[in-house]
């Protein structure tokens, strides 16, 4: 009887650790993808309600505002540094980022 209880408790704890670490890994990977694509860090919440408000605000900002701002700024920088041909390429890549805005906004959650 103690052997069965020990095995069941150990299996439960091992599974809980495995699931918890897997979810942590998924969140870490999604945050890394978001950081690489958008290049804007996420603000840290000080409380639970602050986290809800910042999460909703970040969802809206990452979906609409940040990709449009980067479209304008990065295209201007590319135009001034390399000319119209590179600026056109940067514009197309940034436009792709604008269309990925809703997906990137969901990564913010």
Buried (B, 14 or more C-beta within 10 A) or exposed (E): EEEEEEEEEEEEEEEEEEEEEEEEEEEEEBBEEBEEBBEBEBEEBEEEEEEEEBBEEBBEBBBBEBBEEBBEEBBEEBBEEEEEEBBEEBBEEBEEBBEBBEEBBEBBE
